[in-house]
């Protein structure tokens, strides 16, 4: 049996908090951690993996809600070019609570900027929440599916600021919302199991979706 520690959620709306960099942006904010139980070694004789279960609260991820979300610091279209080994990141919140997650760093080429200071052609790291590193596995269902970040996939990312907490070696963006481009359509990929309420994922004509992003682009240009 693996050791299990459960991360419970609470709504903390702090635009500049380090937590907003690591948690699932709009969809996940950290709370206190539950008790940790001793695990036993796996049958292979390797050290037991400590498991953290992420249970964030889900918010409306429809196109209108994603575009209007006030904590989107960067909104851009991009193409996945690489995936790096999982990273175990930690931070200490203002109240002294230790926060930790594991994520897959996904390298995304910026194709079009709709909001923020990213530059077209730049390659940035997007945090794909969940994974295993340093003997810790972060299990979370309320996040984009790993297959969403397959190489060559075109994405629309609504994300946090591009920065790092102390334990990270470089800056990264946590997606608040994520849409996958599929031909003439964009599909909500924010949650692995579909829409935030458990229904089918929202989809919209790509041209119409991008038209809705124009006001963001206008504000960035000004």
LUMLUMNU-466805 format. One record per residue (C-alpha): y, z, x; residue in one letter. Coordinates in nm, 4 decimals. Each point is the difference from the previous one (the first is absolute). Layout:
LUMLUMNU-466805
<atom v="Y" w="Z" u="X" res="a"/>
...
END
This chain:
LUMLUMNU-466805
<atom v="0.0000" w="0.0000" u="0.0000" res="x"/>
<atom v="0.3466" w="-0.0756" u="0.1287" res="x"/>
<atom v="0.2745" w="0.2577" u="0.0049" res="x"/>
<atom v="0.2368" w="-0.0684" u="-0.2863" res="x"/>
<atom v="0.3631" w="0.0884" u="-0.0361" res="x"/>
<atom v="0.1809" w="-0.1158" u="-0.3123" res="x"/>
<atom v="0.3630" w="-0.1072" u="0.0106" res="x"/>
<atom v="0.1593" w="0.0712" u="-0.3368" res="x"/>
<atom v="0.3096" w="-0.1791" u="-0.1214" res="x"/>
<atom v="0.3444" w="0.1070" u="-0.1040" res="x"/>
<atom v="0.3068" w="-0.2123" u="-0.0584" res="x"/>
<atom v="0.2452" w="0.0302" u="0.2912" res="x"/>
<atom v="0.2802" w="-0.2516" u="-0.0216" res="x"/>
<atom v="0.1612" w="0.0100" u="0.3441" res="x"/>
<atom v="0.1119" w="-0.3395" u="0.1250" res="x"/>
<atom v="0.0134" w="0.0983" u="0.3671" res="x"/>
<atom v="-0.2987" w="0.2356" u="0.0115" res="x"/>
<atom v="-0.2687" w="-0.0679" u="0.2571" res="x"/>
<atom v="-0.2502" w="0.0284" u="-0.2817" res="x"/>
<atom v="0.1397" w="-0.3129" u="-0.1630" res="x"/>
<atom v="-0.0945" w="-0.1845" u="0.3182" res="x"/>
<atom v="-0.3630" w="0.1053" u="-0.0063" res="x"/>
<atom v="-0.0935" w="0.0542" u="-0.3619" res="x"/>
<atom v="-0.0568" w="-0.2920" u="-0.2317" res="x"/>
<atom v="0.3731" w="-0.0372" u="-0.0600" res="x"/>
<atom v="0.0612" w="-0.0144" u="-0.3730" res="x"/>
<atom v="-0.3579" w="0.0855" u="-0.0817" res="x"/>
<atom v="-0.0817" w="0.2954" u="0.2194" res="x"/>
<atom v="0.1818" w="0.3108" u="0.1053" res="x"/>
<atom v="-0.1674" w="0.2868" u="0.1776" res="x"/>
<atom v="-0.0551" w="0.3483" u="-0.1242" res="x"/>
<atom v="-0.1777" w="0.3034" u="0.1338" res="x"/>
<atom v="-0.3445" w="-0.0329" u="0.1452" res="x"/>
<atom v="-0.3071" w="0.1663" u="-0.1377" res="x"/>
<atom v="-0.2461" w="0.2100" u="0.1968" res="x"/>
<atom v="-0.2105" w="-0.1600" u="0.2704" res="x"/>
<atom v="-0.3768" w="0.0472" u="0.0013" res="x"/>
<atom v="-0.2237" w="-0.0162" u="0.3061" res="x"/>
<atom v="-0.1962" w="-0.3251" u="0.0204" res="x"/>
<atom v="-0.3302" w="-0.0697" u="0.1665" res="x"/>
<atom v="-0.0794" w="-0.2675" u="0.2563" res="x"/>
<atom v="-0.1238" w="-0.3339" u="-0.1262" res="x"/>
<atom v="-0.3681" w="-0.0840" u="0.0423" res="x"/>
<atom v="0.0880" w="-0.2222" u="0.2930" res="x"/>
<atom v="0.1140" w="0.3093" u="0.1863" res="x"/>
<atom v="0.3644" w="-0.1049" u="0.0078" res="x"/>
<atom v="0.2790" w="0.2398" u="-0.0828" res="x"/>
<atom v="0.0696" w="0.0493" u="-0.3703" res="x"/>
<atom v="0.2980" w="-0.1889" u="-0.1366" res="x"/>
<atom v="0.2675" w="0.2051" u="-0.1743" res="x"/>
<atom v="0.0971" w="-0.1658" u="-0.3275" res="x"/>
<atom v="0.3427" w="0.0177" u="-0.1623" res="x"/>
<atom v="0.0093" w="-0.1220" u="-0.3581" res="x"/>
<atom v="0.3357" w="-0.1440" u="-0.1050" res="x"/>
<atom v="0.0800" w="0.0404" u="-0.3700" res="x"/>
<atom v="0.3523" w="-0.1384" u="-0.0470" res="x"/>
<atom v="0.1674" w="-0.0469" u="-0.3335" res="x"/>
<atom v="0.0295" w="-0.3571" u="-0.1224" res="x"/>
<atom v="0.3223" w="-0.1579" u="-0.1225" res="x"/>
<atom v="0.0764" w="-0.3197" u="-0.1866" res="x"/>
<atom v="-0.0614" w="-0.2875" u="0.2399" res="x"/>
<atom v="0.1057" w="-0.2844" u="-0.2309" res="x"/>
<atom v="0.2336" w="-0.2619" u="0.1512" res="x"/>
<atom v="0.3071" w="0.1453" u="-0.1703" res="x"/>
<atom v="-0.0818" w="0.3542" u="0.1162" res="x"/>
<atom v="-0.0764" w="-0.1093" u="0.3558" res="x"/>
<atom v="0.3258" w="-0.1916" u="0.0334" res="x"/>
<atom v="0.2085" w="0.2832" u="-0.1485" res="x"/>
<atom v="-0.1555" w="0.2820" u="0.2050" res="x"/>
<atom v="0.2908" w="0.1693" u="0.1846" res="x"/>
<atom v="-0.1970" w="0.1019" u="0.3121" res="x"/>
<atom v="-0.0820" w="-0.3556" u="0.1068" res="x"/>
<atom v="0.1674" w="-0.0270" u="0.3402" res="x"/>
<atom v="-0.1660" w="-0.3288" u="0.0922" res="x"/>
<atom v="-0.1112" w="-0.2794" u="-0.2322" res="x"/>
<atom v="-0.1427" w="-0.3119" u="0.1594" res="x"/>
<atom v="-0.2551" w="-0.2785" u="-0.0213" res="x"/>
<atom v="-0.2420" w="-0.0089" u="0.2890" res="x"/>
<atom v="-0.3314" w="-0.1253" u="0.1333" res="x"/>
<atom v="-0.2750" w="0.2225" u="0.1415" res="x"/>
<atom v="-0.0692" w="-0.0941" u="0.3632" res="x"/>
<atom v="-0.2113" w="0.2902" u="0.1314" res="x"/>
<atom v="-0.1615" w="0.3372" u="-0.0728" res="x"/>
<atom v="-0.0152" w="0.2746" u="0.2608" res="x"/>
<atom v="-0.2350" w="0.3004" u="0.0379" res="x"/>
<atom v="0.0593" w="0.2871" u="-0.2412" res="x"/>
<atom v="0.2619" w="0.2624" u="0.0892" res="x"/>
<atom v="-0.0015" w="0.3753" u="-0.0742" res="x"/>
<atom v="0.3610" w="0.1028" u="-0.0611" res="x"/>
<atom v="0.1332" w="0.3518" u="-0.0519" res="x"/>
<atom v="0.3313" w="0.1589" u="-0.0891" res="x"/>
<atom v="0.1318" w="0.3437" u="-0.0996" res="x"/>
<atom v="0.2035" w="0.0163" u="-0.3210" res="x"/>
<atom v="0.3149" w="0.2060" u="-0.0467" res="x"/>
<atom v="-0.1974" w="0.2826" u="-0.1613" res="x"/>
<atom v="-0.2371" w="0.0197" u="0.2969" res="x"/>
<atom v="-0.2865" w="-0.1819" u="-0.1689" res="x"/>
<atom v="-0.1932" w="-0.2276" u="0.2338" res="x"/>
<atom v="-0.0418" w="-0.3514" u="-0.1368" res="x"/>
<atom v="-0.2536" w="-0.2423" u="0.1394" res="x"/>
<atom v="-0.1361" w="-0.3397" u="-0.0943" res="x"/>
<atom v="-0.2026" w="-0.2815" u="0.1503" res="x"/>
<atom v="0.1068" w="-0.3592" u="-0.0475" res="x"/>
<atom v="-0.0718" w="-0.3491" u="0.1289" res="x"/>
<atom v="0.3001" w="-0.1575" u="0.1766" res="x"/>
<atom v="0.0387" w="-0.3514" u="-0.1413" res="x"/>
<atom v="0.2207" w="-0.2424" u="0.1912" res="x"/>
<atom v="0.2028" w="-0.2152" u="-0.2383" res="x"/>
<atom v="0.2288" w="-0.2886" u="0.0963" res="x"/>
<atom v="0.3260" w="0.0128" u="-0.1946" res="x"/>
<atom v="0.0543" w="-0.3345" u="-0.1765" res="x"/>
<atom v="0.2871" w="0.0754" u="-0.2389" res="x"/>
<atom v="0.2189" w="0.3119" u="-0.0183" res="x"/>
<atom v="0.1236" w="0.1107" u="-0.3437" res="x"/>
<atom v="0.1288" w="0.3453" u="0.0939" res="x"/>
<atom v="0.0434" w="0.1893" u="0.3254" res="x"/>
<atom v="0.0705" w="-0.0774" u="0.3644" res="x"/>
<atom v="-0.3281" w="-0.1658" u="0.0984" res="x"/>
<atom v="0.0291" w="-0.3406" u="0.1623" res="x"/>
<atom v="-0.1816" w="-0.3160" u="-0.1045" res="x"/>
<atom v="-0.2808" w="-0.0733" u="0.2437" res="x"/>
<atom v="-0.0328" w="0.3604" u="0.1153" res="x"/>
<atom v="-0.3416" w="0.1659" u="-0.0040" res="x"/>
<atom v="-0.0010" w="0.3469" u="-0.1572" res="x"/>
<atom v="-0.2701" w="0.2582" u="-0.0649" res="x"/>
<atom v="-0.0876" w="0.0899" u="-0.3594" res="x"/>
<atom v="-0.2083" w="0.3119" u="-0.0646" res="x"/>
<atom v="-0.3178" w="-0.0716" u="-0.1980" res="x"/>
<atom v="-0.0836" w="0.3531" u="-0.1114" res="x"/>
<atom v="-0.3549" w="0.1274" u="0.0491" res="x"/>
<atom v="-0.2472" w="-0.0205" u="0.2865" res="x"/>
<atom v="-0.1649" w="0.2042" u="0.2744" res="x"/>
<atom v="0.1395" w="0.1051" u="0.3375" res="x"/>
<atom v="-0.0246" w="0.3021" u="0.2334" res="x"/>
<atom v="-0.2836" w="0.1509" u="-0.2035" res="x"/>
<atom v="0.2039" w="-0.0103" u="-0.3220" res="x"/>
<atom v="-0.0600" w="-0.2230" u="-0.3011" res="x"/>
<atom v="0.2798" w="-0.0436" u="-0.2536" res="x"/>
<atom v="-0.1489" w="-0.1028" u="-0.3347" res="x"/>
<atom v="0.2468" w="-0.1345" u="-0.2551" res="x"/>
<atom v="-0.0509" w="-0.2266" u="-0.2996" res="x"/>
<atom v="0.3631" w="-0.0219" u="-0.1110" res="x"/>
<atom v="0.0936" w="-0.2483" u="0.2722" res="x"/>
<atom v="-0.0299" w="-0.3739" u="0.0588" res="x"/>
<atom v="-0.3566" w="-0.1117" u="0.0694" res="x"/>
<atom v="-0.0754" w="-0.0740" u="0.3650" res="x"/>
<atom v="-0.0999" w="-0.3569" u="-0.0912" res="x"/>
<atom v="0.3603" w="-0.0558" u="-0.1111" res="x"/>
<atom v="0.0943" w="-0.0016" u="0.3684" res="x"/>
<atom v="-0.2362" w="-0.2790" u="0.1072" res="x"/>
<atom v="0.1429" w="-0.2205" u="0.2742" res="x"/>
<atom v="0.2088" w="-0.2841" u="-0.1406" res="x"/>
<atom v="0.0737" w="0.1759" u="-0.3323" res="x"/>
<atom v="0.3544" w="-0.0502" u="-0.1338" res="x"/>
<atom v="0.1586" w="0.3218" u="-0.1264" res="x"/>
<atom v="0.3175" w="0.1263" u="-0.1610" res="x"/>
<atom v="0.0619" w="0.3480" u="0.1406" res="x"/>
<atom v="0.2256" w="0.2596" u="-0.1632" res="x"/>
<atom v="0.0085" w="0.2649" u="0.2678" res="x"/>
<atom v="0.1463" w="0.2995" u="0.1742" res="x"/>
<atom v="0.2335" w="-0.0085" u="0.2952" res="x"/>
<atom v="-0.1449" w="-0.1365" u="0.3234" res="x"/>
<atom v="-0.0387" w="0.3109" u="0.2123" res="x"/>
<atom v="-0.2516" w="0.2458" u="0.1441" res="x"/>
<atom v="-0.0854" w="0.3680" u="-0.0135" res="x"/>
<atom v="-0.0549" w="0.1919" u="0.3225" res="x"/>
<atom v="-0.3746" w="-0.0646" u="0.0224" res="x"/>
<atom v="0.0336" w="-0.3775" u="-0.0325" res="x"/>
<atom v="0.0356" w="-0.2284" u="0.3010" res="x"/>
<atom v="0.2233" w="-0.2466" u="-0.1833" res="x"/>
<atom v="0.1825" w="-0.0629" u="-0.3278" res="x"/>
<atom v="-0.1721" w="-0.1114" u="-0.3183" res="x"/>
<atom v="0.0668" w="-0.0588" u="-0.3690" res="x"/>
<atom v="-0.1829" w="0.1707" u="-0.2846" res="x"/>
<atom v="-0.0228" w="-0.2281" u="-0.3057" res="x"/>
<atom v="0.1432" w="0.1517" u="-0.3156" res="x"/>
<atom v="-0.1304" w="-0.3013" u="-0.1916" res="x"/>
<atom v="-0.1930" w="-0.3030" u="0.1173" res="x"/>
<atom v="-0.0440" w="-0.3418" u="-0.1571" res="x"/>
<atom v="-0.2406" w="-0.2665" u="0.1212" res="x"/>
<atom v="0.0932" w="-0.3654" u="-0.0242" res="x"/>
<atom v="-0.2726" w="-0.2240" u="-0.1405" res="x"/>
<atom v="0.1137" w="-0.3582" u="-0.0351" res="x"/>
<atom v="0.2673" w="-0.0183" u="-0.2691" res="x"/>
<atom v="-0.0625" w="0.3626" u="-0.1022" res="x"/>
<atom v="0.0731" w="0.3458" u="0.1386" res="x"/>
<atom v="-0.2423" w="0.2818" u="-0.0837" res="x"/>
<atom v="0.0666" w="0.3748" u="0.0085" res="x"/>
<atom v="-0.2124" w="0.1407" u="0.2849" res="x"/>
<atom v="0.1636" w="0.3440" u="0.0172" res="x"/>
<atom v="-0.3145" w="0.1734" u="-0.1263" res="x"/>
<atom v="-0.3527" w="-0.1042" u="0.0953" res="x"/>
<atom v="-0.1281" w="0.0360" u="-0.3573" res="x"/>
<atom v="0.2686" w="-0.1994" u="-0.1792" res="x"/>
<atom v="0.3167" w="0.1193" u="-0.1705" res="x"/>
<atom v="0.1259" w="0.3568" u="0.0391" res="x"/>
<atom v="-0.1341" w="0.0927" u="-0.3454" res="x"/>
<atom v="-0.3471" w="-0.1397" u="0.0627" res="x"/>
<atom v="0.0592" w="-0.3281" u="-0.1807" res="x"/>
<atom v="-0.0153" w="-0.3484" u="0.1522" res="x"/>
<atom v="0.2415" w="-0.0687" u="0.2838" res="x"/>
<atom v="0.3285" w="-0.1630" u="-0.1011" res="x"/>
<atom v="0.0543" w="-0.3585" u="0.1060" res="x"/>
<atom v="0.3003" w="-0.2297" u="-0.0224" res="x"/>
<atom v="0.0982" w="-0.3534" u="0.0842" res="x"/>
<atom v="0.1062" w="0.0059" u="0.3656" res="x"/>
<atom v="0.3228" w="-0.1928" u="-0.0507" res="x"/>
<atom v="0.1063" w="0.2304" u="-0.2826" res="x"/>
<atom v="-0.0899" w="0.3068" u="0.2065" res="x"/>
<atom v="0.2080" w="-0.1174" u="0.2953" res="x"/>
<atom v="0.2948" w="-0.0748" u="-0.2287" res="x"/>
<atom v="-0.0053" w="0.3645" u="-0.1025" res="x"/>
<atom v="0.0346" w="0.0953" u="0.3667" res="x"/>
<atom v="0.3208" w="-0.1980" u="0.0484" res="x"/>
<atom v="0.2347" w="0.2888" u="-0.0861" res="x"/>
<atom v="-0.1599" w="0.1991" u="0.2809" res="x"/>
<atom v="0.0568" w="-0.2860" u="0.2430" res="x"/>
<atom v="0.3618" w="-0.0273" u="-0.1108" res="x"/>
<atom v="0.0602" w="0.3694" u="0.0733" res="x"/>
<atom v="-0.1606" w="-0.0324" u="0.3434" res="x"/>
<atom v="0.2161" w="-0.3014" u="0.0846" res="x"/>
<atom v="0.3166" w="0.1841" u="-0.1003" res="x"/>
END
